Amino acid sequence: MDTASDIVQGYHRAWTSGDVEQAMTYVADDITCRAPGVDLQGKEAYARYIGGFAPTLTGIGDIAEFSEGDRVALFYYPQTAATSTAPAAEYFTVRDGRISESILVFDRLSYGPPRP
């Protein structure tokens, strides 16, 4: 049986490599996500949100993972044309083998278009 950490790591590896469809296999149909400027309900909305950002990634720099029971926190640097040093954090809850909640924290302004 996969641990919460295994599930979150599988999800993270999939979406950060551009495979949003595979990433969604780790996500519950009724997922809730709180992110800067938006609250998302359901897998379809979540997939659109992640799918809109994943193609902009040029790399990923992992910082740390902490887990306790069904809760996992990831800290990493999503690298894009605009930034490679703006950190992001996600706090996940895993229930019944799927990610049921995500709290995503990042500085939206850091991921805007690169300055001329």
Summary of the structure (lengths in Angstrom):
residues: 116
radius of gyration: 13.5
end to end distance: 49.5
largest distance: 49.5
contacts: 325
relative contact order: 0.21
helix: 33%
strand: 42%
